[in-house]
Amino acid sequence: MAIDPEELLPLKKAPEIVIGQDISTLSVIELEKRISALQGEIRRSEEALKARAATKNAADAVFNTKKS
């Protein structure tokens, strides 16, 4: 019997947080976990923004230098 190559791939997890999902049925603990995860994602996004800004500033410094 042949093995399907897709069976060898790791299973993808469904996202734990879906923006806009119905949260009315979540418990206090689930809501706290959700808030914590969202705060972590916000921090990660803010760090990515800082990294992009640093890259842009470095590129601007290279390409916007005035030649004498």
mmCIF file as Biopython writes it, N, C-alpha, C and O atoms, coordinates in Angstrom:
data_model
#
loop_
_atom_site.group_PDB
_atom_site.id
_atom_site.type_symbol
_atom_site.label_atom_id
_atom_site.label_alt_id
_atom_site.label_comp_id
_atom_site.label_asym_id
_atom_site.label_entity_id
_atom_site.label_seq_id
_atom_site.pdbx_PDB_ins_code
_atom_site.Cartn_x
_atom_site.Cartn_y
_atom_site.Cartn_z
_atom_site.occupancy
_atom_site.B_iso_or_equiv
_atom_site.auth_seq_id
_atom_site.auth_asym_id
_atom_site.pdbx_PDB_model_num
ATOM 1   N N  . MET A ? 1  ? 0.839   -1.165 0.000  1.0 0.0 1  A 1 
ATOM 2   C CA . MET A ? 1  ? 0.000   0.000  0.000  1.0 0.0 1  A 1 
ATOM 3   C C  . MET A ? 1  ? 0.892   1.239  0.000  1.0 0.0 1  A 1 
ATOM 4   O O  . MET A ? 1  ? 1.792   1.353  0.833  1.0 0.0 1  A 1 
ATOM 5   N N  . ALA A ? 2  ? 0.654   2.159  -0.918 1.0 0.0 2  A 1 
ATOM 6   C CA . ALA A ? 2  ? 1.458   3.369  -1.038 1.0 0.0 2  A 1 
ATOM 7   C C  . ALA A ? 2  ? 1.056   4.391  0.022  1.0 0.0 2  A 1 
ATOM 8   O O  . ALA A ? 2  ? -0.102  4.475  0.430  1.0 0.0 2  A 1 
ATOM 9   N N  . ILE A ? 3  ? 2.051   5.162  0.450  1.0 0.0 3  A 1 
ATOM 10  C CA . ILE A ? 3  ? 1.800   6.216  1.431  1.0 0.0 3  A 1 
ATOM 11  C C  . ILE A ? 3  ? 1.543   7.517  0.689  1.0 0.0 3  A 1 
ATOM 12  O O  . ILE A ? 3  ? 2.291   7.895  -0.212 1.0 0.0 3  A 1 
ATOM 13  N N  . ASP A ? 4  ? 0.492   8.180  1.076  1.0 0.0 4  A 1 
ATOM 14  C CA . ASP A ? 4  ? 0.179   9.490  0.515  1.0 0.0 4  A 1 
ATOM 15  C C  . ASP A ? 4  ? 1.162   10.498 1.120  1.0 0.0 4  A 1 
ATOM 16  O O  . ASP A ? 4  ? 1.235   10.605 2.344  1.0 0.0 4  A 1 
ATOM 17  N N  . PRO A ? 5  ? 1.923   11.244 0.301  1.0 0.0 5  A 1 
ATOM 18  C CA . PRO A ? 5  ? 2.903   12.193 0.835  1.0 0.0 5  A 1 
ATOM 19  C C  . PRO A ? 5  ? 2.296   13.231 1.772  1.0 0.0 5  A 1 
ATOM 20  O O  . PRO A ? 5  ? 2.979   13.725 2.669  1.0 0.0 5  A 1 
ATOM 21  N N  . GLU A ? 6  ? 1.032   13.566 1.579  1.0 0.0 6  A 1 
ATOM 22  C CA . GLU A ? 6  ? 0.391   14.544 2.458  1.0 0.0 6  A 1 
ATOM 23  C C  . GLU A ? 6  ? 0.217   14.009 3.871  1.0 0.0 6  A 1 
ATOM 24  O O  . GLU A ? 6  ? 0.100   14.785 4.820  1.0 0.0 6  A 1 
ATOM 25  N N  . GLU A ? 7  ? 0.198   12.686 4.016  1.0 0.0 7  A 1 
ATOM 26  C CA . GLU A ? 7  ? 0.079   12.099 5.346  1.0 0.0 7  A 1 
ATOM 27  C C  . GLU A ? 7  ? 1.346   12.319 6.163  1.0 0.0 7  A 1 
ATOM 28  O O  . GLU A ? 7  ? 1.309   12.255 7.392  1.0 0.0 7  A 1 
ATOM 29  N N  . LEU A ? 8  ? 2.459   12.576 5.495  1.0 0.0 8  A 1 
ATOM 30  C CA . LEU A ? 8  ? 3.722   12.787 6.179  1.0 0.0 8  A 1 
ATOM 31  C C  . LEU A ? 8  ? 3.888   14.223 6.675  1.0 0.0 8  A 1 
ATOM 32  O O  . LEU A ? 8  ? 4.723   14.488 7.540  1.0 0.0 8  A 1 
ATOM 33  N N  . LEU A ? 9  ? 3.099   15.144 6.134  1.0 0.0 9  A 1 
ATOM 34  C CA . LEU A ? 9  ? 3.193   16.540 6.528  1.0 0.0 9  A 1 
ATOM 35  C C  . LEU A ? 9  ? 2.582   16.743 7.904  1.0 0.0 9  A 1 
ATOM 36  O O  . LEU A ? 9  ? 1.600   16.090 8.255  1.0 0.0 9  A 1 
ATOM 37  N N  . PRO A ? 10 ? 3.173   17.664 8.696  1.0 0.0 10 A 1 
ATOM 38  C CA . PRO A ? 10 ? 2.567   17.922 10.005 1.0 0.0 10 A 1 
ATOM 39  C C  . PRO A ? 10 ? 1.188   18.548 9.828  1.0 0.0 10 A 1 
ATOM 40  O O  . PRO A ? 10 ? 0.954   19.319 8.897  1.0 0.0 10 A 1 
ATOM 41  N N  . LEU A ? 11 ? 0.294   18.207 10.725 1.0 0.0 11 A 1 
ATOM 42  C CA . LEU A ? 11 ? -1.052  18.764 10.661 1.0 0.0 11 A 1 
ATOM 43  C C  . LEU A ? 11 ? -1.012  20.235 11.048 1.0 0.0 11 A 1 
ATOM 44  O O  . LEU A ? 11 ? -0.323  20.625 11.990 1.0 0.0 11 A 1 
ATOM 45  N N  . LYS A ? 12 ? -1.754  21.038 10.313 1.0 0.0 12 A 1 
ATOM 46  C CA . LYS A ? 12 ? -1.836  22.458 10.634 1.0 0.0 12 A 1 
ATOM 47  C C  . LYS A ? 12 ? -2.893  22.643 11.713 1.0 0.0 12 A 1 
ATOM 48  O O  . LYS A ? 12 ? -3.992  22.095 11.634 1.0 0.0 12 A 1 
ATOM 49  N N  . LYS A ? 13 ? -2.533  23.425 12.719 1.0 0.0 13 A 1 
ATOM 50  C CA . LYS A ? 13 ? -3.491  23.726 13.776 1.0 0.0 13 A 1 
ATOM 51  C C  . LYS A ? 13 ? -4.426  24.819 13.295 1.0 0.0 13 A 1 
ATOM 52  O O  . LYS A ? 13 ? -4.024  25.735 12.578 1.0 0.0 13 A 1 
ATOM 53  N N  . ALA A ? 14 ? -5.653  24.707 13.695 1.0 0.0 14 A 1 
ATOM 54  C CA . ALA A ? 14 ? -6.598  25.791 13.430 1.0 0.0 14 A 1 
ATOM 55  C C  . ALA A ? 14 ? -6.195  26.958 14.321 1.0 0.0 14 A 1 
ATOM 56  O O  . ALA A ? 14 ? -5.757  26.744 15.452 1.0 0.0 14 A 1 
ATOM 57  N N  . PRO A ? 15 ? -6.334  28.173 13.838 1.0 0.0 15 A 1 
ATOM 58  C CA . PRO A ? 15 ? -5.956  29.301 14.684 1.0 0.0 15 A 1 
ATOM 59  C C  . PRO A ? 15 ? -6.783  29.322 15.964 1.0 0.0 15 A 1 
ATOM 60  O O  . PRO A ? 15 ? -7.993  29.102 15.938 1.0 0.0 15 A 1 
ATOM 61  N N  . GLU A ? 16 ? -6.118  29.589 17.079 1.0 0.0 16 A 1 
ATOM 62  C CA . GLU A ? 16 ? -6.834  29.612 18.348 1.0 0.0 16 A 1 
ATOM 63  C C  . GLU A ? 16 ? -7.723  30.842 18.450 1.0 0.0 16 A 1 
ATOM 64  O O  . GLU A ? 16 ? -8.772  30.818 19.093 1.0 0.0 16 A 1 
ATOM 65  N N  . ILE A ? 17 ? -7.287  31.911 17.808 1.0 0.0 17 A 1 
ATOM 66  C CA . ILE A ? 17 ? -8.040  33.156 17.871 1.0 0.0 17 A 1 
ATOM 67  C C  . ILE A ? 17 ? -8.465  33.537 16.464 1.0 0.0 17 A 1 
ATOM 68  O O  . ILE A ? 17 ? -7.652  33.616 15.543 1.0 0.0 17 A 1 
ATOM 69  N N  . VAL A ? 18 ? -9.739  33.765 16.328 1.0 0.0 18 A 1 
ATOM 70  C CA . VAL A ? 18 ? -10.269 34.235 15.059 1.0 0.0 18 A 1 
ATOM 71  C C  . VAL A ? 18 ? -10.885 35.597 15.333 1.0 0.0 18 A 1 
ATOM 72  O O  . VAL A ? 18 ? -11.803 35.728 16.143 1.0 0.0 18 A 1 
ATOM 73  N N  . ILE A ? 19 ? -10.366 36.609 14.647 1.0 0.0 19 A 1 
ATOM 74  C CA . ILE A ? 19 ? -10.880 37.959 14.849 1.0 0.0 19 A 1 
ATOM 75  C C  . ILE A ? 19 ? -12.357 37.996 14.433 1.0 0.0 19 A 1 
ATOM 76  O O  . ILE A ? 19 ? -12.725 37.537 13.352 1.0 0.0 19 A 1 
ATOM 77  N N  . GLY A ? 20 ? -13.178 38.546 15.306 1.0 0.0 20 A 1 
ATOM 78  C CA . GLY A ? 20 ? -14.594 38.663 15.016 1.0 0.0 20 A 1 
ATOM 79  C C  . GLY A ? 20 ? -15.441 37.461 15.412 1.0 0.0 20 A 1 
ATOM 80  O O  . GLY A ? 20 ? -16.660 37.463 15.244 1.0 0.0 20 A 1 
ATOM 81  N N  . GLN A ? 21 ? -14.775 36.430 15.941 1.0 0.0 21 A 1 
ATOM 82  C CA . GLN A ? 21 ? -15.552 35.248 16.314 1.0 0.0 21 A 1 
ATOM 83  C C  . GLN A ? 21 ? -16.478 35.562 17.488 1.0 0.0 21 A 1 
ATOM 84  O O  . GLN A ? 21 ? -16.242 36.510 18.238 1.0 0.0 21 A 1 
ATOM 85  N N  . ASP A ? 22 ? -17.518 34.770 17.640 1.0 0.0 22 A 1 
ATOM 86  C CA . ASP A ? 22 ? -18.455 34.925 18.743 1.0 0.0 22 A 1 
ATOM 87  C C  . ASP A ? 22 ? -17.744 34.523 20.030 1.0 0.0 22 A 1 
ATOM 88  O O  . ASP A ? 22 ? -17.312 33.379 20.174 1.0 0.0 22 A 1 
ATOM 89  N N  . ILE A ? 23 ? -17.624 35.458 20.959 1.0 0.0 23 A 1 
ATOM 90  C CA . ILE A ? 23 ? -16.949 35.158 22.221 1.0 0.0 23 A 1 
ATOM 91  C C  . ILE A ? 23 ? -17.931 35.063 23.389 1.0 0.0 23 A 1 
ATOM 92  O O  . ILE A ? 23 ? -17.523 34.948 24.544 1.0 0.0 23 A 1 
ATOM 93  N N  . SER A ? 24 ? -19.212 35.111 23.082 1.0 0.0 24 A 1 
ATOM 94  C CA . SER A ? 24 ? -20.224 35.104 24.141 1.0 0.0 24 A 1 
ATOM 95  C C  . SER A ? 24 ? -20.255 33.787 24.913 1.0 0.0 24 A 1 
ATOM 96  O O  . SER A ? 24 ? -20.744 33.746 26.042 1.0 0.0 24 A 1 
ATOM 97  N N  . THR A ? 25 ? -19.749 32.734 24.330 1.0 0.0 25 A 1 
ATOM 98  C CA . THR A ? 25 ? -19.791 31.432 25.004 1.0 0.0 25 A 1 
ATOM 99  C C  . THR A ? 25 ? -18.480 31.087 25.717 1.0 0.0 25 A 1 
ATOM 100 O O  . THR A ? 25 ? -18.369 30.024 26.328 1.0 0.0 25 A 1 
ATOM 101 N N  . LEU A ? 26 ? -17.494 31.975 25.640 1.0 0.0 26 A 1 
ATOM 102 C CA . LEU A ? 26 ? -16.200 31.691 26.259 1.0 0.0 26 A 1 
ATOM 103 C C  . LEU A ? 26 ? -16.251 31.926 27.760 1.0 0.0 26 A 1 
ATOM 104 O O  . LEU A ? 26 ? -16.942 32.824 28.240 1.0 0.0 26 A 1 
ATOM 105 N N  . SER A ? 27 ? -15.515 31.113 28.485 1.0 0.0 27 A 1 
ATOM 106 C CA . SER A ? 27 ? -15.435 31.260 29.939 1.0 0.0 27 A 1 
ATOM 107 C C  . SER A ? 27 ? -14.473 32.398 30.281 1.0 0.0 27 A 1 
ATOM 108 O O  . SER A ? 27 ? -13.790 32.934 29.408 1.0 0.0 27 A 1 
ATOM 109 N N  . VAL A ? 28 ? -14.432 32.751 31.550 1.0 0.0 28 A 1 
ATOM 110 C CA . VAL A ? 28 ? -13.509 33.793 32.006 1.0 0.0 28 A 1 
ATOM 111 C C  . VAL A ? 28 ? -12.073 33.389 31.695 1.0 0.0 28 A 1 
ATOM 112 O O  . VAL A ? 28 ? -11.289 34.202 31.205 1.0 0.0 28 A 1 
ATOM 113 N N  . ILE A ? 29 ? -11.730 32.144 31.976 1.0 0.0 29 A 1 
ATOM 114 C CA . ILE A ? 29 ? -10.366 31.661 31.713 1.0 0.0 29 A 1 
ATOM 115 C C  . ILE A ? 29 ? -10.058 31.728 30.224 1.0 0.0 29 A 1 
ATOM 116 O O  . ILE A ? 29 ? -8.970  32.153 29.835 1.0 0.0 29 A 1 
ATOM 117 N N  . GLU A ? 30 ? -10.997 31.316 29.395 1.0 0.0 30 A 1 
ATOM 118 C CA . GLU A ? 30 ? -10.782 31.373 27.941 1.0 0.0 30 A 1 
ATOM 119 C C  . GLU A ? 30 ? -10.632 32.812 27.464 1.0 0.0 30 A 1 
ATOM 120 O O  . GLU A ? 30 ? -9.809  33.094 26.594 1.0 0.0 30 A 1 
ATOM 121 N N  . LEU A ? 31 ? -11.416 33.716 28.021 1.0 0.0 31 A 1 
ATOM 122 C CA . LEU A ? 31 ? -11.299 35.132 27.651 1.0 0.0 31 A 1 
ATOM 123 C C  . LEU A ? 31 ? -9.953  35.708 28.086 1.0 0.0 31 A 1 
ATOM 124 O O  . LEU A ? 31 ? -9.339  36.483 27.353 1.0 0.0 31 A 1 
ATOM 125 N N  . GLU A ? 32 ? -9.496  35.327 29.279 1.0 0.0 32 A 1 
ATOM 126 C CA . GLU A ? 32 ? -8.191  35.799 29.754 1.0 0.0 32 A 1 
ATOM 127 C C  . GLU A ? 32 ? -7.068  35.275 28.868 1.0 0.0 32 A 1 
ATOM 128 O O  . GLU A ? 32 ? -6.131  36.005 28.547 1.0 0.0 32 A 1 
ATOM 129 N N  . LYS A ? 33 ? -7.165  34.015 28.475 1.0 0.0 33 A 1 
ATOM 130 C CA . LYS A ? 33 ? -6.161  33.442 27.571 1.0 0.0 33 A 1 
ATOM 131 C C  . LYS A ? 33 ? -6.189  34.154 26.223 1.0 0.0 33 A 1 
ATOM 132 O O  . LYS A ? 33 ? -5.146  34.422 25.627 1.0 0.0 33 A 1 
ATOM 133 N N  . ARG A ? 34 ? -7.382  34.451 25.757 1.0 0.0 34 A 1 
ATOM 134 C CA . ARG A ? 34 ? -7.548  35.151 24.472 1.0 0.0 34 A 1 
ATOM 135 C C  . ARG A ? 34 ? -6.904  36.535 24.550 1.0 0.0 34 A 1 
ATOM 136 O O  . ARG A ? 34 ? -6.171  36.933 23.645 1.0 0.0 34 A 1 
ATOM 137 N N  . ILE A ? 35 ? -7.179  37.263 25.629 1.0 0.0 35 A 1 
ATOM 138 C CA . ILE A ? 35 ? -6.604  38.598 25.802 1.0 0.0 35 A 1 
ATOM 139 C C  . ILE A ? 35 ? -5.084  38.517 25.849 1.0 0.0 35 A 1 
ATOM 140 O O  . ILE A ? 35 ? -4.394  39.318 25.217 1.0 0.0 35 A 1 
ATOM 141 N N  . SER A ? 36 ? -4.566  37.555 26.593 1.0 0.0 36 A 1 
ATOM 142 C CA . SER A ? 36 ? -3.115  37.383 26.702 1.0 0.0 36 A 1 
ATOM 143 C C  . SER A ? 36 ? -2.495  37.082 25.335 1.0 0.0 36 A 1 
ATOM 144 O O  . SER A ? 36 ? -1.456  37.639 24.980 1.0 0.0 36 A 1 
ATOM 145 N N  . ALA A ? 37 ? -3.134  36.209 24.584 1.0 0.0 37 A 1 
ATOM 146 C CA . ALA A ? 37 ? -2.623  35.858 23.251 1.0 0.0 37 A 1 
ATOM 147 C C  . ALA A ? 37 ? -2.677  37.069 22.319 1.0 0.0 37 A 1 
ATOM 148 O O  . ALA A ? 37 ? -1.747  37.305 21.548 1.0 0.0 37 A 1 
ATOM 149 N N  . LEU A ? 38 ? -3.760  37.829 22.392 1.0 0.0 38 A 1 
ATOM 150 C CA . LEU A ? 38 ? -3.879  39.020 21.547 1.0 0.0 38 A 1 
ATOM 151 C C  . LEU A ? 38 ? -2.840  40.069 21.933 1.0 0.0 38 A 1 
ATOM 152 O O  . LEU A ? 38 ? -2.268  40.724 21.061 1.0 0.0 38 A 1 
ATOM 153 N N  . GLN A ? 39 ? -2.594  40.233 23.227 1.0 0.0 39 A 1 
ATOM 154 C CA . GLN A ? 39 ? -1.567  41.177 23.667 1.0 0.0 39 A 1 
ATOM 155 C C  . GLN A ? 39 ? -0.190  40.739 23.166 1.0 0.0 39 A 1 
ATOM 156 O O  . GLN A ? 39 ? 0.617   41.571 22.753 1.0 0.0 39 A 1 
ATOM 157 N N  . GLY A ? 40 ? 0.074   39.443 23.202 1.0 0.0 40 A 1 
ATOM 158 C CA . GLY A ? 40 ? 1.332   38.921 22.660 1.0 0.0 40 A 1 
ATOM 159 C C  . GLY A ? 40 ? 1.452   39.199 21.170 1.0 0.0 40 A 1 
ATOM 160 O O  . GLY A ? 40 ? 2.527   39.545 20.680 1.0 0.0 40 A 1 
ATOM 161 N N  . GLU A ? 41 ? 0.358   39.048 20.461 1.0 0.0 41 A 1 
ATOM 162 C CA . GLU A ? 41 ? 0.357   39.302 19.019 1.0 0.0 41 A 1 
ATOM 163 C C  . GLU A ? 41 ? 0.553   40.793 18.736 1.0 0.0 41 A 1 
ATOM 164 O O  . GLU A ? 41 ? 1.217   41.162 17.767 1.0 0.0 41 A 1 
ATOM 165 N N  . ILE A ? 42 ? -0.024  41.643 19.578 1.0 0.0 42 A 1 
ATOM 166 C CA . ILE A ? 42 ? 0.177   43.087 19.435 1.0 0.0 42 A 1 
ATOM 167 C C  . ILE A ? 42 ? 1.650   43.425 19.643 1.0 0.0 42 A 1 
ATOM 168 O O  . ILE A ? 42 ? 2.225   44.185 18.864 1.0 0.0 42 A 1 
ATOM 169 N N  . ARG A ? 43 ? 2.266   42.870 20.683 1.0 0.0 43 A 1 
ATOM 170 C CA . ARG A ? 43 ? 3.696   43.111 20.929 1.0 0.0 43 A 1 
ATOM 171 C C  . ARG A ? 43 ? 4.533   42.641 19.746 1.0 0.0 43 A 1 
ATOM 172 O O  . ARG A ? 43 ? 5.462   43.331 19.327 1.0 0.0 43 A 1 
ATOM 173 N N  . ARG A ? 44 ? 4.213   41.491 19.219 1.0 0.0 44 A 1 
ATOM 174 C CA . ARG A ? 44 ? 4.955   40.942 18.075 1.0 0.0 44 A 1 
ATOM 175 C C  . ARG A ? 44 ? 4.806   41.851 16.859 1.0 0.0 44 A 1 
ATOM 176 O O  . ARG A ? 44 ? 5.768   42.074 16.124 1.0 0.0 44 A 1 
ATOM 177 N N  . SER A ? 45 ? 3.607   42.371 16.650 1.0 0.0 45 A 1 
ATOM 178 C CA . SER A ? 45 ? 3.357   43.274 15.527 1.0 0.0 45 A 1 
ATOM 179 C C  . SER A ? 45 ? 4.097   44.595 15.713 1.0 0.0 45 A 1 
ATOM 180 O O  . SER A ? 45 ? 4.636   45.149 14.754 1.0 0.0 45 A 1 
ATOM 181 N N  . GLU A ? 46 ? 4.122   45.097 16.939 1.0 0.0 46 A 1 
ATOM 182 C CA . GLU A ? 46 ? 4.842   46.339 17.222 1.0 0.0 46 A 1 
ATOM 183 C C  . GLU A ? 46 ? 6.344   46.172 16.984 1.0 0.0 46 A 1 
ATOM 184 O O  . GLU A ? 46 ? 7.001   47.073 16.464 1.0 0.0 46 A 1 
ATOM 185 N N  . GLU A ? 47 ? 6.875   45.020 17.368 1.0 0.0 47 A 1 
ATOM 186 C CA . GLU A ? 47 ? 8.297   44.742 17.124 1.0 0.0 47 A 1 
ATOM 187 C C  . GLU A ? 47 ? 8.586   44.668 15.627 1.0 0.0 47 A 1 
ATOM 188 O O  . GLU A ? 47 ? 9.626   45.141 15.169 1.0 0.0 47 A 1 
ATOM 189 N N  . ALA A ? 48 ? 7.674   44.079 14.872 1.0 0.0 48 A 1 
ATOM 190 C CA . ALA A ? 48 ? 7.844   44.011 13.416 1.0 0.0 48 A 1 
ATOM 191 C C  . ALA A ? 48 ? 7.815   45.411 12.810 1.0 0.0 48 A 1 
ATOM 192 O O  . ALA A ? 48 ? 8.578   45.704 11.890 1.0 0.0 48 A 1 
ATOM 193 N N  . LEU A ? 49 ? 6.938   46.276 13.320 1.0 0.0 49 A 1 
ATOM 194 C CA . LEU A ? 49 ? 6.893   47.664 12.844 1.0 0.0 49 A 1 
ATOM 195 C C  . LEU A ? 49 ? 8.208   48.384 13.120 1.0 0.0 49 A 1 
ATOM 196 O O  . LEU A ? 49 ? 8.717   49.107 12.263 1.0 0.0 49 A 1 
ATOM 197 N N  . LYS A ? 50 ? 8.755   48.186 14.316 1.0 0.0 50 A 1 
ATOM 198 C CA . LYS A ? 50 ? 10.031  48.814 14.660 1.0 0.0 50 A 1 
ATOM 199 C C  . LYS A ? 50 ? 11.141  48.316 13.735 1.0 0.0 50 A 1 
ATOM 200 O O  . LYS A ? 50 ? 11.980  49.097 13.285 1.0 0.0 50 A 1 
ATOM 201 N N  . ALA A ? 51 ? 11.142  47.013 13.454 1.0 0.0 51 A 1 
ATOM 202 C CA . ALA A ? 51 ? 12.151  46.452 12.565 1.0 0.0 51 A 1 
ATOM 203 C C  . ALA A ? 51 ? 12.018  47.030 11.160 1.0 0.0 51 A 1 
ATOM 204 O O  . ALA A ? 51 ? 13.021  47.334 10.514 1.0 0.0 51 A 1 
ATOM 205 N N  . ARG A ? 52 ? 10.784  47.181 10.685 1.0 0.0 52 A 1 
ATOM 206 C CA . ARG A ? 52 ? 10.562  47.763 9.348  1.0 0.0 52 A 1 
ATOM 207 C C  . ARG A ? 52 ? 11.033  49.212 9.310  1.0 0.0 52 A 1 
ATOM 208 O O  . ARG A ? 52 ? 11.644  49.652 8.336  1.0 0.0 52 A 1 
ATOM 209 N N  . ALA A ? 53 ? 10.738  49.956 10.391 1.0 0.0 53 A 1 
ATOM 210 C CA . ALA A ? 53 ? 11.152  51.355 10.461 1.0 0.0 53 A 1 
ATOM 211 C C  . ALA A ? 53 ? 12.672  51.464 10.463 1.0 0.0 53 A 1 
ATOM 212 O O  . ALA A ? 53 ? 13.230  52.340 9.803  1.0 0.0 53 A 1 
ATOM 213 N N  . ALA A ? 54 ? 13.342  50.589 11.195 1.0 0.0 54 A 1 
ATOM 214 C CA . ALA A ? 54 ? 14.802  50.606 11.240 1.0 0.0 54 A 1 
ATOM 215 C C  . ALA A ? 54 ? 15.384  50.311 9.851  1.0 0.0 54 A 1 
ATOM 216 O O  . ALA A ? 54 ? 16.345  50.950 9.421  1.0 0.0 54 A 1 
ATOM 217 N N  . THR A ? 55 ? 14.797  49.350 9.170  1.0 0.0 55 A 1 
ATOM 218 C CA . THR A ? 55 ? 15.254  49.014 7.812  1.0 0.0 55 A 1 
ATOM 219 C C  . THR A ? 55 ? 15.029  50.190 6.870  1.0 0.0 55 A 1 
ATOM 220 O O  . THR A ? 55 ? 15.898  50.517 6.061  1.0 0.0 55 A 1 
ATOM 221 N N  . LYS A ? 56 ? 13.872  50.822 6.973  1.0 0.0 56 A 1 
ATOM 222 C CA . LYS A ? 56 ? 13.571  51.968 6.112  1.0 0.0 56 A 1 
ATOM 223 C C  . LYS A ? 56 ? 14.514  53.126 6.402  1.0 0.0 56 A 1 
ATOM 224 O O  . LYS A ? 56 ? 15.004  53.777 5.481  1.0 0.0 56 A 1 
ATOM 225 N N  . ASN A ? 57 ? 14.768  53.383 7.686  1.0 0.0 57 A 1 
ATOM 226 C CA . ASN A ? 57 ? 15.680  54.464 8.049  1.0 0.0 57 A 1 
ATOM 227 C C  . ASN A ? 57 ? 17.089  54.207 7.531  1.0 0.0 57 A 1 
ATOM 228 O O  . ASN A ? 57 ? 17.764  55.127 7.069  1.0 0.0 57 A 1 
ATOM 229 N N  . ALA A ? 58 ? 17.528  52.963 7.607  1.0 0.0 58 A 1 
ATOM 230 C CA . ALA A ? 58 ? 18.849  52.619 7.092  1.0 0.0 58 A 1 
ATOM 231 C C  . ALA A ? 58 ? 18.898  52.811 5.581  1.0 0.0 58 A 1 
ATOM 232 O O  . ALA A ? 58 ? 19.882  53.331 5.056  1.0 0.0 58 A 1 
ATOM 233 N N  . ALA A ? 59 ? 17.859  52.400 4.887  1.0 0.0 59 A 1 
ATOM 234 C CA . ALA A ? 59 ? 17.813  52.573 3.434  1.0 0.0 59 A 1 
ATOM 235 C C  . ALA A ? 59 ? 17.757  54.055 3.074  1.0 0.0 59 A 1 
ATOM 236 O O  . ALA A ? 59 ? 18.427  54.496 2.140  1.0 0.0 59 A 1 
ATOM 237 N N  . ASP A ? 60 ? 16.966  54.816 3.809  1.0 0.0 60 A 1 
ATOM 238 C CA . ASP A ? 60 ? 16.893  56.262 3.561  1.0 0.0 60 A 1 
ATOM 239 C C  . ASP A ? 60 ? 18.260  56.912 3.756  1.0 0.0 60 A 1 
ATOM 240 O O  . ASP A ? 60 ? 18.647  57.791 2.987  1.0 0.0 60 A 1 
ATOM 241 N N  . ALA A ? 61 ? 18.983  56.482 4.777  1.0 0.0 61 A 1 
ATOM 242 C CA . ALA A ? 61 ? 20.301  57.040 5.034  1.0 0.0 61 A 1 
ATOM 243 C C  . ALA A ? 61 ? 21.258  56.763 3.890  1.0 0.0 61 A 1 
ATOM 244 O O  . ALA A ? 61 ? 22.095  57.604 3.560  1.0 0.0 61 A 1 
ATOM 245 N N  . VAL A ? 62 ? 21.142  55.603 3.289  1.0 0.0 62 A 1 
ATOM 246 C CA . VAL A ? 62 ? 22.021  55.240 2.167  1.0 0.0 62 A 1 
ATOM 247 C C  . VAL A ? 62 ? 21.638  55.998 0.904  1.0 0.0 62 A 1 
ATOM 248 O O  . VAL A ? 62 ? 22.500  56.545 0.216  1.0 0.0 62 A 1 
ATOM 249 N N  . PHE A ? 63 ? 20.370  56.028 0.607  1.0 0.0 63 A 1 
ATOM 250 C CA . PHE A ? 63 ? 19.935  56.580 -0.678 1.0 0.0 63 A 1 
ATOM 251 C C  . PHE A ? 63 ? 19.676  58.075 -0.657 1.0 0.0 63 A 1 
ATOM 252 O O  . PHE A ? 63 ? 19.539  58.690 -1.715 1.0 0.0 63 A 1 
ATOM 253 N N  . ASN A ? 64 ? 19.605  58.667 0.516  1.0 0.0 64 A 1 
ATOM 254 C CA . ASN A ? 64 ? 19.334  60.099 0.587  1.0 0.0 64 A 1 
ATOM 255 C C  . ASN A ? 64 ? 20.541  60.910 0.999  1.0 0.0 64 A 1 
ATOM 256 O O  . ASN A ? 64 ? 20.412  62.071 1.390  1.0 0.0 64 A 1 
ATOM 257 N N  . THR A ? 65 ? 21.706  60.311 0.915  1.0 0.0 65 A 1 
ATOM 258 C CA . THR A ? 65 ? 22.916  61.063 1.251  1.0 0.0 65 A 1 
ATOM 259 C C  . THR A ? 65 ? 23.242  62.008 0.117  1.0 0.0 65 A 1 
ATOM 260 O O  . THR A ? 65 ? 23.144  61.642 -1.054 1.0 0.0 65 A 1 
ATOM 261 N N  . LYS A ? 66 ? 23.633  63.228 0.464  1.0 0.0 66 A 1 
ATOM 262 C CA . LYS A ? 66 ? 23.980  64.221 -0.559 1.0 0.0 66 A 1 
ATOM 263 C C  . LYS A ? 66 ? 25.436  64.038 -0.956 1.0 0.0 66 A 1 
ATOM 264 O O  . LYS A ? 66 ? 26.315  63.868 -0.112 1.0 0.0 66 A 1 
ATOM 265 N N  . LYS A ? 67 ? 25.663  64.076 -2.237 1.0 0.0 67 A 1 
ATOM 266 C CA . LYS A ? 67 ? 27.027  63.931 -2.740 1.0 0.0 67 A 1 
ATOM 267 C C  . LYS A ? 67 ? 27.607  65.332 -2.917 1.0 0.0 67 A 1 
ATOM 268 O O  . LYS A ? 67 ? 26.943  66.229 -3.438 1.0 0.0 67 A 1 
ATOM 269 N N  . SER A ? 68 ? 28.838  65.508 -2.482 1.0 0.0 68 A 1 
ATOM 270 C CA . SER A ? 68 ? 29.485  66.815 -2.612 1.0 0.0 68 A 1 
ATOM 271 C C  . SER A ? 68 ? 30.180  66.958 -3.932 1.0 0.0 68 A 1 
ATOM 272 O O  . SER A ? 68 ? 30.777  67.999 -4.207 1.0 0.0 68 A 1 
#
